[in-house]
Amino acid sequence: MLVLCLYVDDVIFTGSNLKMIGDFKHIMMKEFEMTDLDLMSYFLGIEVIQGDDGIFIHQRKFVVKFLKKFKMDDSNSVKTPIETEIKLTKEGDGRTVDVTYFK
């Protein structure tokens, strides 16, 4: 099996057979002007870390930009981003916000 993802002028591919992947890469490079970037590390805003223990994807750049936008880039990180014992209600006493700002 060969899996191909094409977006405008970017392409990534993988498959179940290393020889088939190599043959496909060779054919594509003969037919089209391409640069082989080897293992994928970044694609469409997603950063990819590939290692022996698996593949990890994240969007660190997006999160940093998002935190800066909302002036939270120097905030402390936590595993649970809300107080665990707080009682949430549908109608609160807080101020009304423009919800479109957070979409």
C-alpha positions in Angstrom: 0.0 0.0 0.0 1.2 3.5 -0.8 -0.4 6.5 0.9 0.0 9.9 -0.8 -1.0 13.3 0.5 -0.8 16.2 -2.0 -1.5 19.8 -1.1 -0.9 22.5 -3.8 2.9 21.9 -4.4 3.7 19.9 -1.3 3.6 16.1 -1.3 4.2 13.5 1.5 4.0 9.8 1.1 4.5 6.6 3.0 3.8 3.0 2.4 4.0 -0.6 3.7 7.0 -1.5 1.5 10.4 0.4 1.6 11.3 -0.7 -2.0 7.9 0.6 -3.3 8.4 3.9 -1.5 12.0 4.2 -3.0 10.8 3.3 -6.5 7.9 5.9 -6.2 10.3 8.6 -5.0 12.7 7.9 -7.9 9.9 8.0 -10.5 8.5 11.2 -9.1 11.9 12.9 -9.0 12.6 11.9 -12.7 9.2 13.3 -13.8 9.0 16.4 -11.6 11.4 19.0 -10.2 11.4 17.9 -6.6 13.5 18.2 -3.4 13.8 15.2 -1.1 13.6 16.4 2.4 14.0 12.9 3.8 11.9 12.2 6.9 9.0 14.7 7.4 9.6 17.3 10.1 7.0 20.0 9.2 3.9 19.9 7.1 1.0 22.4 6.8 1.7 23.9 10.3 2.2 20.6 12.0 5.6 19.8 13.4 6.6 16.1 13.3 9.2 14.3 15.4 10.0 10.8 14.3 12.0 8.4 16.4 12.4 4.8 17.3 9.7 5.1 19.9 7.1 6.5 17.5 5.9 9.6 15.8 5.0 12.7 17.8 3.1 15.6 16.2 2.5 19.0 17.7 1.8 22.6 16.8 4.2 24.4 19.2 4.6 27.4 16.8 0.8 27.9 16.6 0.4 27.6 20.4 3.2 30.1 21.1 1.6 32.6 18.6 -1.8 32.0 20.2 -0.5 32.6 23.7 1.3 35.8 22.6 -1.9 37.1 21.0 -3.8 36.7 24.3 -0.9 38.0 26.4 -0.5 34.6 28.1 3.0 33.8 26.8 4.6 34.1 30.3 1.8 32.1 32.1 2.6 29.0 34.1 1.7 25.7 32.4 -0.5 23.2 34.2 -1.8 19.7 33.4 -5.4 20.7 34.2 -6.1 24.2 33.0 -8.9 24.9 35.5 -9.4 24.5 39.2 -10.4 20.9 39.8 -12.8 21.7 42.7 -14.6 24.6 41.1 -18.4 24.4 40.6 -19.3 25.5 37.1 -22.8 27.0 36.5 -24.6 28.0 33.2 -25.2 31.6 34.4 -22.2 33.2 36.0 -21.7 36.6 37.7 -18.8 37.5 35.4 -18.7 40.1 32.6 -20.1 39.2 29.2 -17.4 38.7 26.5 -17.5 38.8 22.7 -17.4 35.0 21.9 -16.3 35.6 18.3 -12.9 36.9 19.6 -12.2 33.3 20.8 -13.3 31.4 17.7 
